[in-house]
Amino acid sequence: MKLYDSGSFFDEMLDGDQPKPHYRSFHRKLSAFSQEQLEEKYQQAQSSFLSTDYYPACTMEDD
């Protein structure tokens, strides 16, 4: 099932609605999670990222 239209951008993982060969294993593992589990993992990642002092090296400043 296609969840979005990737017509306007490059989709690294999917070719149409099928995973590309080098992503099949990852796609299979990712598909094993329920929507609730994915949402929980997303919230954990957001919380972890926001609680660190990590800042990307690039900035939007002009040179």
PyMOL commands that place a pseudoatom at each C-alpha (Angstrom):
pseudoatom trace, name=CA, resn=MET, resi=1, chain=A, elem=C, hetatm=0, pos=[0.000, 0.000, 0.000]
pseudoatom trace, name=CA, resn=LYS, resi=2, chain=A, elem=C, hetatm=0, pos=[1.392, 3.386, -1.004]
pseudoatom trace, name=CA, resn=LEU, resi=3, chain=A, elem=C, hetatm=0, pos=[1.132, 5.876, 1.859]
pseudoatom trace, name=CA, resn=TYR, resi=4, chain=A, elem=C, hetatm=0, pos=[2.300, 8.881, -0.146]
pseudoatom trace, name=CA, resn=ASP, resi=5, chain=A, elem=C, hetatm=0, pos=[3.034, 10.025, -3.681]
pseudoatom trace, name=CA, resn=SER, resi=6, chain=A, elem=C, hetatm=0, pos=[6.788, 10.230, -4.257]
pseudoatom trace, name=CA, resn=GLY, resi=7, chain=A, elem=C, hetatm=0, pos=[6.377, 11.622, -7.749]
pseudoatom trace, name=CA, resn=SER, resi=8, chain=A, elem=C, hetatm=0, pos=[7.942, 14.942, -6.811]
pseudoatom trace, name=CA, resn=PHE, resi=9, chain=A, elem=C, hetatm=0, pos=[11.010, 13.578, -4.971]
pseudoatom trace, name=CA, resn=PHE, resi=10, chain=A, elem=C, hetatm=0, pos=[13.501, 10.724, -4.977]
pseudoatom trace, name=CA, resn=ASP, resi=11, chain=A, elem=C, hetatm=0, pos=[12.455, 7.850, -2.739]
pseudoatom trace, name=CA, resn=GLU, resi=12, chain=A, elem=C, hetatm=0, pos=[15.602, 6.078, -1.572]
pseudoatom trace, name=CA, resn=MET, resi=13, chain=A, elem=C, hetatm=0, pos=[13.767, 3.113, -0.056]
pseudoatom trace, name=CA, resn=LEU, resi=14, chain=A, elem=C, hetatm=0, pos=[10.816, 2.382, -2.315]
pseudoatom trace, name=CA, resn=ASP, resi=15, chain=A, elem=C, hetatm=0, pos=[10.399, 1.768, -6.014]
pseudoatom trace, name=CA, resn=GLY, resi=16, chain=A, elem=C, hetatm=0, pos=[6.705, 2.394, -6.487]
pseudoatom trace, name=CA, resn=ASP, resi=17, chain=A, elem=C, hetatm=0, pos=[5.197, 0.577, -3.526]
pseudoatom trace, name=CA, resn=GLN, resi=18, chain=A, elem=C, hetatm=0, pos=[7.919, -2.103, -3.261]
pseudoatom trace, name=CA, resn=PRO, resi=19, chain=A, elem=C, hetatm=0, pos=[11.184, -1.799, -1.304]
pseudoatom trace, name=CA, resn=LYS, resi=20, chain=A, elem=C, hetatm=0, pos=[14.335, -1.654, -3.399]
pseudoatom trace, name=CA, resn=PRO, resi=21, chain=A, elem=C, hetatm=0, pos=[16.481, -4.820, -3.127]
pseudoatom trace, name=CA, resn=HIS, resi=22, chain=A, elem=C, hetatm=0, pos=[19.026, -3.357, -0.693]
pseudoatom trace, name=CA, resn=TYR, resi=23, chain=A, elem=C, hetatm=0, pos=[16.211, -2.124, 1.603]
pseudoatom trace, name=CA, resn=ARG, resi=24, chain=A, elem=C, hetatm=0, pos=[14.087, -5.292, 1.689]
pseudoatom trace, name=CA, resn=SER, resi=25, chain=A, elem=C, hetatm=0, pos=[15.489, -6.592, 4.991]
pseudoatom trace, name=CA, resn=PHE, resi=26, chain=A, elem=C, hetatm=0, pos=[15.128, -3.207, 6.701]
pseudoatom trace, name=CA, resn=HIS, resi=27, chain=A, elem=C, hetatm=0, pos=[11.634, -2.742, 5.283]
pseudoatom trace, name=CA, resn=ARG, resi=28, chain=A, elem=C, hetatm=0, pos=[10.604, -6.182, 6.570]
pseudoatom trace, name=CA, resn=LYS, resi=29, chain=A, elem=C, hetatm=0, pos=[11.906, -5.373, 10.075]
pseudoatom trace, name=CA, resn=LEU, resi=30, chain=A, elem=C, hetatm=0, pos=[10.298, -1.935, 10.063]
pseudoatom trace, name=CA, resn=SER, resi=31, chain=A, elem=C, hetatm=0, pos=[6.979, -3.405, 8.913]
pseudoatom trace, name=CA, resn=ALA, resi=32, chain=A, elem=C, hetatm=0, pos=[6.936, -5.743, 11.919]
pseudoatom trace, name=CA, resn=PHE, resi=33, chain=A, elem=C, hetatm=0, pos=[6.312, -2.804, 14.279]
pseudoatom trace, name=CA, resn=SER, resi=34, chain=A, elem=C, hetatm=0, pos=[2.777, -1.688, 15.043]
pseudoatom trace, name=CA, resn=GLN, resi=35, chain=A, elem=C, hetatm=0, pos=[1.797, 1.950, 14.531]
pseudoatom trace, name=CA, resn=GLU, resi=36, chain=A, elem=C, hetatm=0, pos=[1.823, 2.403, 18.311]
pseudoatom trace, name=CA, resn=GLN, resi=37, chain=A, elem=C, hetatm=0, pos=[5.350, 0.965, 18.600]
pseudoatom trace, name=CA, resn=LEU, resi=38, chain=A, elem=C, hetatm=0, pos=[6.609, 3.262, 15.837]
pseudoatom trace, name=CA, resn=GLU, resi=39, chain=A, elem=C, hetatm=0, pos=[5.033, 6.283, 17.514]
pseudoatom trace, name=CA, resn=GLU, resi=40, chain=A, elem=C, hetatm=0, pos=[6.643, 5.319, 20.830]
pseudoatom trace, name=CA, resn=LYS, resi=41, chain=A, elem=C, hetatm=0, pos=[10.058, 4.924, 19.176]
pseudoatom trace, name=CA, resn=TYR, resi=42, chain=A, elem=C, hetatm=0, pos=[9.608, 8.282, 17.437]
pseudoatom trace, name=CA, resn=GLN, resi=43, chain=A, elem=C, hetatm=0, pos=[8.794, 9.982, 20.748]
pseudoatom trace, name=CA, resn=GLN, resi=44, chain=A, elem=C, hetatm=0, pos=[11.793, 8.322, 22.425]
pseudoatom trace, name=CA, resn=ALA, resi=45, chain=A, elem=C, hetatm=0, pos=[14.087, 9.531, 19.635]
pseudoatom trace, name=CA, resn=GLN, resi=46, chain=A, elem=C, hetatm=0, pos=[12.696, 13.072, 19.833]
pseudoatom trace, name=CA, resn=SER, resi=47, chain=A, elem=C, hetatm=0, pos=[13.073, 13.131, 23.595]
pseudoatom trace, name=CA, resn=SER, resi=48, chain=A, elem=C, hetatm=0, pos=[16.631, 11.814, 23.380]
pseudoatom trace, name=CA, resn=PHE, resi=49, chain=A, elem=C, hetatm=0, pos=[17.611, 14.319, 20.708]
pseudoatom trace, name=CA, resn=LEU, resi=50, chain=A, elem=C, hetatm=0, pos=[16.075, 17.263, 22.556]
pseudoatom trace, name=CA, resn=SER, resi=51, chain=A, elem=C, hetatm=0, pos=[17.746, 16.314, 25.845]
pseudoatom trace, name=CA, resn=THR, resi=52, chain=A, elem=C, hetatm=0, pos=[21.300, 16.333, 24.456]
pseudoatom trace, name=CA, resn=ASP, resi=53, chain=A, elem=C, hetatm=0, pos=[23.698, 19.193, 23.932]
pseudoatom trace, name=CA, resn=TYR, resi=54, chain=A, elem=C, hetatm=0, pos=[24.345, 18.103, 20.358]
pseudoatom trace, name=CA, resn=TYR, resi=55, chain=A, elem=C, hetatm=0, pos=[24.186, 20.780, 17.708]
pseudoatom trace, name=CA, resn=PRO, resi=56, chain=A, elem=C, hetatm=0, pos=[24.917, 20.181, 14.032]
pseudoatom trace, name=CA, resn=ALA, resi=57, chain=A, elem=C, hetatm=0, pos=[28.195, 21.652, 12.803]
pseudoatom trace, name=CA, resn=CYS, resi=58, chain=A, elem=C, hetatm=0, pos=[26.573, 23.483, 9.898]
pseudoatom trace, name=CA, resn=THR, resi=59, chain=A, elem=C, hetatm=0, pos=[24.879, 26.808, 10.389]
pseudoatom trace, name=CA, resn=MET, resi=60, chain=A, elem=C, hetatm=0, pos=[22.705, 29.071, 8.300]
pseudoatom trace, name=CA, resn=GLU, resi=61, chain=A, elem=C, hetatm=0, pos=[25.082, 32.011, 8.691]
pseudoatom trace, name=CA, resn=ASP, resi=62, chain=A, elem=C, hetatm=0, pos=[26.513, 33.683, 5.614]
pseudoatom trace, name=CA, resn=ASP, resi=63, chain=A, elem=C, hetatm=0, pos=[30.280, 33.593, 5.209]
for i in range(1, 63): cmd.bond("trace and resi %d" % i, "trace and resi %d" % (i + 1))
show_as sticks, trace
zoom trace
